[in-house]
């Protein structure tokens, strides 16, 4: 291993130059005039993978091609099956606009101090490039890799990964593996490297309350007929109590409670309540009583009204009783809640509460399953050990409040867990002007990757 780590240290300046070459491709998947550059970035990556000794191919899909690169499989068919891990990344990037907010052109990489500025620097070219360089270090120093690796780098992540699930299904046998590793999340800072082990899911719906057959004169009819906007507000107000707890019967039934270990780990994440409040611009924080803000926004289920519509909203006044009112709702879900079941219990409860003076309809929107890798399990613990040695400090366990749909695809199609080992810092500006990637995170990420294969192979 000393050879591998020394190689990473000695060649770092060249790695940064190569990453800059990769970043010069404006591989913006959302903009059709960049199509040829998207393809050129993929081809460059295939060539680069081949140059470091990987067996790499450009695989067509109905959308942008997927780059698949495998480490050379040992010739001697050993009696015991070698472990196989899959590394996922994406070579497409977000649009760079608005261009005038960039301090330097987004596709002309610029280094300032230990930061590399370019569109795609942290999201996601720099992050999967760190893994590629770790593998290069094994191959170029003739150090035996303790497991087989396959890189799957797609070109449609920023536009919804439409071709990824069909691709995984079609190549299920070839991609059969023990786990996937994904570096596309963040860390609080370089002193707190992190494993993201849980994501929230979502259940969306639209609730509509129907009243009179048309808007009515509020002077002529008001008082004798229910107001759908008020009825809807009263219904919604009953869904959460003053302690921030959701009052829908059965809503919390499937929630896996946070363990003492998890709560202890989550408490180690640096957090400044006053700074957070200021960042949000609110007079006071609000959340479910009994949980810290960190737990509330990542590890507890929530209800949100995303949109509320009824009646007249134009200039001046219009004295009516509106014919209807509607609300778009989402529930963020935690392991092991199921979107379909949540939709059912919410709809049942709303229908039971709805007064006979109005009629209610509830339509389902999109749903997404929450996700969890057991943090005390062998995979997570192996990842934590590699983070600790690479960064030289105790890593933290993170939960993410949003969802990453591709993680569920890997789980559903390949049946394996994903280790989310992100390298992005909070001020890296992914999707924003002046996106950057920390060269320290890059260097430590390469070491982490090199150590990770040793740790994972021995699980
Ligand atoms: Zn992105």
Boltz pocket constraint, residues with backbone or C-beta under 6 A from the ligand:
constraints:
  - pocket:
      binder: B
      contacts: [[A, 94], [A, 123], [A, 158], [A, 430], [A, 431]]
      max_distance: 6.0
